[in-house]
Amino acid sequence: MKSRLTATIFLCLVLLPMAFATEWGQIEDVSFGVGSFTEHINQVQIDRAGSRNSFDLTPMLSANMEWAFNESFSLIPEFAITLPESGRDPNIKRFSYFFLADGAYKLKTESSGIIYFLAGGGLALKTLSSSGGSETLQNGTGTASFPLPDGSSTSRNLVLDFGIKYKSNYDFSVLGKGMVYNLSSSRNRSFSFMMGVNWHWDLFADARVKTNQRNRIKREEKDWIIKNK
């Protein structure tokens, strides 16, 4: 059931707009990026003194595509994944991945770059895995052996995100984005942060030219009909 819900949300957030892209807008470009992800800022205890986490800088890869409705507004679906790594317990492996869709308001600058103001949401998933066995941990004044889980488990959260991106005229952009988990719960609410650099490719220039030509012809036909009524 959960896997079906995940697939449904992904289709709604990412794939469904593709069916309307030619009518509602056009594909501007695709981009691939590298960056870092910090999860649940100031929510995780990291030592016996009670210190909490700040910026973990977990390596992350991402890919997205921009659908431009006009010069000012776009829709940007994105997939991002952190590289698998050990957590604070070296016996536990973890990685996170995200399906997001952001609306973007674009503001052109005097330097020919574009500033994107982003807001949206999506699905955040985190997988933890272990190969079983046991580990020895401090237990009071001595130590004790504790069993480790054998297998993997994935958690799913709906998140809201907001951020800002600057895209230069040299086909790269820099991005900072915050994510809010459990928005409706003041007790469980937490914040995460991702930042990165993206490289852009205009793979759909020919298709965009054809779309613009079709739209221009439709406008001319409509104007001709109005004038000759």
C-alpha positions as a Markdown table, in Angstrom:
| # | Residue | x | y | z |
|---|---|---|---|---|
| 1 | Met | 0.0 | 0.0 | 0.0 |
| 2 | Lys | 2.8 | 2.4 | 0.9 |
| 3 | Ser | 4.6 | 1.7 | -2.3 |
| 4 | Arg | 1.5 | 2.5 | -4.3 |
| 5 | Leu | 1.0 | 5.7 | -2.4 |
| 6 | Thr | 4.6 | 6.7 | -3.2 |
| 7 | Ala | 4.2 | 6.0 | -6.9 |
| 8 | Thr | 0.9 | 7.9 | -7.0 |
| 9 | Ile | 2.5 | 11.0 | -5.4 |
| 10 | Phe | 5.4 | 10.8 | -7.7 |
| 11 | Leu | 3.2 | 10.7 | -10.8 |
| 12 | Cys | 1.2 | 13.7 | -9.6 |
| 13 | Leu | 4.2 | 15.8 | -8.7 |
| 14 | Val | 6.5 | 14.9 | -11.6 |
| 15 | Leu | 5.1 | 13.0 | -14.5 |
| 16 | Leu | 1.6 | 14.5 | -14.8 |
| 17 | Pro | 2.8 | 18.0 | -15.8 |
| 18 | Met | 4.6 | 16.4 | -18.8 |
| 19 | Ala | 1.2 | 15.6 | -20.4 |
| 20 | Phe | 0.4 | 19.3 | -20.5 |
| 21 | Ala | 3.9 | 20.7 | -21.2 |
| 22 | Thr | 3.3 | 21.5 | -24.8 |
| 23 | Glu | 0.0 | 23.3 | -24.0 |
| 24 | Trp | 1.0 | 25.0 | -20.8 |
| 25 | Gly | 4.6 | 25.8 | -21.5 |
| 26 | Gln | 7.8 | 24.4 | -22.9 |
| 27 | Ile | 10.8 | 22.5 | -21.7 |
| 28 | Glu | 13.6 | 25.0 | -20.9 |
| 29 | Asp | 16.5 | 22.7 | -20.0 |
| 30 | Val | 17.7 | 19.8 | -17.8 |
| 31 | Ser | 20.4 | 20.0 | -15.2 |
| 32 | Phe | 22.5 | 17.7 | -13.0 |
| 33 | Gly | 24.1 | 18.7 | -9.8 |
| 34 | Val | 26.3 | 17.9 | -6.8 |
| 35 | Gly | 25.9 | 19.2 | -3.3 |
| 36 | Ser | 25.3 | 18.4 | 0.3 |
| 37 | Phe | 22.4 | 17.6 | 2.5 |
| 38 | Thr | 21.9 | 18.2 | 6.3 |
| 39 | Glu | 19.0 | 16.4 | 7.9 |
| 40 | His | 16.9 | 17.5 | 10.9 |
| 41 | Ile | 19.1 | 20.4 | 12.0 |
| 42 | Asn | 19.5 | 20.7 | 15.7 |
| 43 | Gln | 17.3 | 17.7 | 16.4 |
| 44 | Val | 19.9 | 14.8 | 16.7 |
| 45 | Gln | 22.1 | 14.4 | 19.8 |
| 46 | Ile | 25.7 | 13.7 | 18.6 |
| 47 | Asp | 27.6 | 13.1 | 21.8 |
| 48 | Arg | 27.2 | 12.3 | 25.5 |
| 49 | Ala | 27.4 | 15.9 | 26.5 |
| 50 | Gly | 24.1 | 16.5 | 24.7 |
| 51 | Ser | 25.5 | 18.5 | 21.7 |
| 52 | Arg | 23.1 | 18.5 | 18.7 |
| 53 | Asn | 23.8 | 18.3 | 15.0 |
| 54 | Ser | 24.3 | 21.4 | 12.8 |
| 55 | Phe | 25.6 | 20.9 | 9.2 |
| 56 | Asp | 26.4 | 17.3 | 8.3 |
| 57 | Leu | 27.4 | 18.0 | 4.7 |
| 58 | Thr | 26.3 | 14.6 | 3.4 |
| 59 | Pro | 27.2 | 14.3 | -0.3 |
| 60 | Met | 24.2 | 14.5 | -2.7 |
| 61 | Leu | 23.4 | 14.1 | -6.4 |
| 62 | Ser | 20.4 | 15.6 | -8.1 |
| 63 | Ala | 18.7 | 16.0 | -11.5 |
| 64 | Asn | 15.8 | 18.2 | -12.6 |
| 65 | Met | 14.0 | 19.6 | -15.5 |
| 66 | Glu | 12.5 | 23.1 | -16.0 |
| 67 | Trp | 9.1 | 23.7 | -17.7 |
| 68 | Ala | 8.8 | 27.4 | -18.5 |
| 69 | Phe | 5.3 | 28.7 | -18.6 |
| 70 | Asn | 6.5 | 32.1 | -19.5 |
| 71 | Glu | 9.5 | 34.4 | -18.8 |
| 72 | Ser | 8.5 | 34.7 | -15.1 |
| 73 | Phe | 7.2 | 31.4 | -14.0 |
| 74 | Ser | 8.3 | 27.8 | -14.2 |
| 75 | Leu | 7.7 | 24.3 | -12.8 |
| 76 | Ile | 10.8 | 22.4 | -11.8 |
| 77 | Pro | 10.5 | 18.7 | -10.9 |
| 78 | Glu | 13.6 | 17.3 | -9.2 |
| 79 | Phe | 15.0 | 14.0 | -8.0 |
| 80 | Ala | 17.9 | 14.0 | -5.5 |
| 81 | Ile | 19.7 | 11.2 | -3.6 |
| 82 | Thr | 22.4 | 11.2 | -1.0 |
| 83 | Leu | 25.4 | 8.9 | -1.3 |
| 84 | Pro | 25.1 | 5.8 | 1.0 |
| 85 | Glu | 27.2 | 6.2 | 4.1 |
| 86 | Ser | 27.5 | 5.0 | 7.7 |
| 87 | Gly | 25.7 | 7.0 | 10.3 |
| 88 | Arg | 27.0 | 7.8 | 13.7 |
| 89 | Asp | 26.7 | 4.1 | 14.3 |
| 90 | Pro | 29.2 | 2.6 | 11.8 |
| 91 | Asn | 27.1 | -0.7 | 11.7 |
| 92 | Ile | 24.1 | 1.1 | 10.2 |
| 93 | Lys | 24.1 | 2.2 | 6.5 |
| 94 | Arg | 21.8 | 5.0 | 5.4 |
| 95 | Phe | 20.8 | 7.1 | 2.4 |
| 96 | Ser | 18.0 | 9.5 | 1.6 |
| 97 | Tyr | 16.2 | 10.3 | -1.7 |
| 98 | Phe | 13.6 | 12.9 | -2.7 |
| 99 | Phe | 10.9 | 13.5 | -5.3 |
| 100 | Leu | 10.2 | 17.2 | -5.4 |
| 101 | Ala | 8.3 | 19.7 | -7.5 |
| 102 | Asp | 8.8 | 23.4 | -7.1 |
| 103 | Gly | 7.1 | 26.4 | -8.6 |
| 104 | Ala | 9.6 | 29.1 | -9.5 |
| 105 | Tyr | 9.3 | 32.9 | -9.9 |
| 106 | Lys | 12.2 | 34.1 | -12.1 |
| 107 | Leu | 13.8 | 37.5 | -11.9 |
| 108 | Lys | 16.4 | 38.5 | -14.5 |
| 109 | Thr | 19.4 | 40.5 | -13.2 |
| 110 | Glu | 21.6 | 43.1 | -14.9 |
| 111 | Ser | 24.4 | 40.6 | -15.2 |
| 112 | Ser | 22.2 | 38.4 | -17.5 |
| 113 | Gly | 21.8 | 35.8 | -14.8 |
| 114 | Ile | 18.4 | 34.7 | -13.4 |
| 115 | Ile | 17.4 | 34.5 | -9.8 |
| 116 | Tyr | 14.8 | 31.8 | -9.0 |
| 117 | Phe | 12.5 | 32.0 | -5.9 |
| 118 | Leu | 11.4 | 28.4 | -5.3 |
| 119 | Ala | 8.5 | 26.9 | -3.3 |
| 120 | Gly | 6.9 | 23.5 | -3.4 |
| 121 | Gly | 6.9 | 20.1 | -1.9 |
| 122 | Gly | 7.2 | 16.4 | -2.4 |
| 123 | Leu | 8.2 | 13.1 | -0.9 |
| 124 | Ala | 11.3 | 12.4 | 1.2 |
| 125 | Leu | 12.4 | 8.8 | 1.8 |
| 126 | Lys | 15.2 | 7.5 | 4.0 |
| 127 | Thr | 16.5 | 3.9 | 4.0 |
| 128 | Leu | 18.5 | 2.4 | 6.9 |
| 129 | Ser | 20.1 | -1.0 | 6.6 |
| 130 | Ser | 22.3 | -3.4 | 8.7 |
| 131 | Ser | 23.7 | -6.9 | 8.1 |
| 132 | Gly | 22.8 | -8.2 | 11.6 |
| 133 | Gly | 25.1 | -9.4 | 14.3 |
| 134 | Ser | 25.7 | -7.6 | 17.6 |
| 135 | Glu | 27.7 | -4.7 | 18.9 |
| 136 | Thr | 29.1 | -3.8 | 22.3 |
| 137 | Leu | 28.0 | -0.6 | 23.9 |
| 138 | Gln | 28.4 | 1.2 | 27.2 |
| 139 | Asn | 25.8 | 0.1 | 29.7 |
| 140 | Gly | 26.0 | 2.0 | 33.0 |
| 141 | Thr | 29.5 | 1.5 | 34.5 |
| 142 | Gly | 30.2 | -1.5 | 32.2 |
| 143 | Thr | 29.4 | -2.8 | 28.7 |
| 144 | Ala | 26.8 | -5.1 | 27.2 |
| 145 | Ser | 26.2 | -6.7 | 23.8 |
| 146 | Phe | 23.2 | -5.5 | 21.8 |
| 147 | Pro | 21.7 | -7.2 | 18.7 |
| 148 | Leu | 21.8 | -5.3 | 15.4 |
| 149 | Pro | 18.8 | -5.5 | 12.9 |
| 150 | Asp | 19.2 | -7.7 | 9.8 |
| 151 | Gly | 17.7 | -6.0 | 6.8 |
| 152 | Ser | 16.5 | -2.6 | 5.8 |
| 153 | Ser | 13.7 | -0.2 | 6.6 |
| 154 | Thr | 12.4 | 2.9 | 4.6 |
| 155 | Ser | 10.6 | 5.9 | 6.1 |
| 156 | Arg | 8.5 | 8.2 | 4.0 |
| 157 | Asn | 7.6 | 11.9 | 4.7 |
| 158 | Leu | 5.7 | 14.5 | 2.8 |
| 159 | Val | 7.7 | 17.7 | 3.0 |
| 160 | Leu | 7.5 | 21.4 | 2.0 |
| 161 | Asp | 10.5 | 23.1 | 0.6 |
| 162 | Phe | 11.6 | 26.7 | -0.2 |
| 163 | Gly | 14.8 | 28.1 | -1.6 |
| 164 | Ile | 16.6 | 30.4 | -4.0 |
| 165 | Lys | 18.8 | 29.6 | -7.0 |
| 166 | Tyr | 21.0 | 31.8 | -9.2 |
| 167 | Lys | 21.5 | 30.6 | -12.8 |
| 168 | Ser | 24.4 | 32.3 | -14.6 |
| 169 | Asn | 24.6 | 32.7 | -18.4 |
| 170 | Tyr | 27.5 | 30.2 | -18.3 |
| 171 | Asp | 25.2 | 27.1 | -18.0 |
| 172 | Phe | 25.6 | 26.6 | -14.2 |
| 173 | Ser | 23.6 | 27.5 | -11.2 |
| 174 | Val | 24.0 | 27.6 | -7.4 |
| 175 | Leu | 21.1 | 26.6 | -5.1 |
| 176 | Gly | 20.2 | 26.7 | -1.4 |
| 177 | Lys | 16.9 | 25.0 | -0.3 |
| 178 | Gly | 15.3 | 24.4 | 3.1 |
| 179 | Met | 12.8 | 21.5 | 3.7 |
| 180 | Val | 10.2 | 21.3 | 6.4 |
| 181 | Tyr | 9.1 | 17.9 | 7.8 |
| 182 | Asn | 5.9 | 17.4 | 9.8 |
| 183 | Leu | 4.7 | 21.0 | 9.3 |
| 184 | Ser | 1.4 | 20.4 | 11.2 |
| 185 | Ser | 3.1 | 19.0 | 14.4 |
| 186 | Ser | 4.9 | 21.5 | 16.6 |
| 187 | Arg | 6.5 | 18.6 | 18.5 |
| 188 | Asn | 7.8 | 16.6 | 15.6 |
| 189 | Arg | 8.5 | 19.5 | 13.1 |
| 190 | Ser | 12.0 | 19.6 | 11.8 |
| 191 | Phe | 14.1 | 21.4 | 9.2 |
| 192 | Ser | 16.6 | 20.1 | 6.7 |
| 193 | Phe | 18.8 | 21.9 | 4.2 |
| 194 | Met | 20.4 | 21.2 | 0.9 |
| 195 | Met | 22.8 | 23.2 | -1.2 |
| 196 | Gly | 24.6 | 22.5 | -4.4 |
| 197 | Val | 25.8 | 23.4 | -7.9 |
| 198 | Asn | 24.0 | 22.4 | -11.1 |
| 199 | Trp | 25.1 | 22.2 | -14.7 |
| 200 | His | 22.5 | 22.9 | -17.3 |
| 201 | Trp | 22.0 | 21.5 | -20.8 |
| 202 | Asp | 19.5 | 22.8 | -23.4 |
| 203 | Leu | 18.5 | 19.5 | -24.9 |
| 204 | Phe | 15.2 | 20.6 | -26.2 |
| 205 | Ala | 16.0 | 23.8 | -28.2 |
| 206 | Asp | 14.6 | 22.3 | -31.5 |
| 207 | Ala | 11.3 | 21.2 | -29.8 |
| 208 | Arg | 11.0 | 24.6 | -28.2 |
| 209 | Val | 11.4 | 26.4 | -31.6 |
| 210 | Lys | 8.7 | 24.2 | -33.1 |
| 211 | Thr | 6.4 | 24.9 | -30.1 |
| 212 | Asn | 6.9 | 28.6 | -30.5 |
| 213 | Gln | 6.1 | 28.3 | -34.2 |
| 214 | Arg | 2.9 | 26.4 | -33.6 |
| 215 | Asn | 1.8 | 28.9 | -30.9 |
| 216 | Arg | 2.6 | 31.8 | -33.3 |
| 217 | Ile | 0.5 | 30.3 | -36.1 |
| 218 | Lys | -2.4 | 29.7 | -33.7 |
| 219 | Arg | -2.3 | 33.3 | -32.6 |
| 220 | Glu | -2.1 | 34.5 | -36.2 |
| 221 | Glu | -5.1 | 32.3 | -37.2 |
| 222 | Lys | -7.1 | 33.6 | -34.2 |
| 223 | Asp | -6.3 | 37.2 | -35.1 |
| 224 | Trp | -7.3 | 36.6 | -38.7 |
| 225 | Ile | -10.6 | 35.1 | -37.7 |
| 226 | Ile | -11.4 | 38.0 | -35.4 |
| 227 | Lys | -10.6 | 40.6 | -38.1 |
| 228 | Asn | -12.7 | 38.9 | -40.7 |
| 229 | Lys | -15.8 | 38.3 | -38.7 |
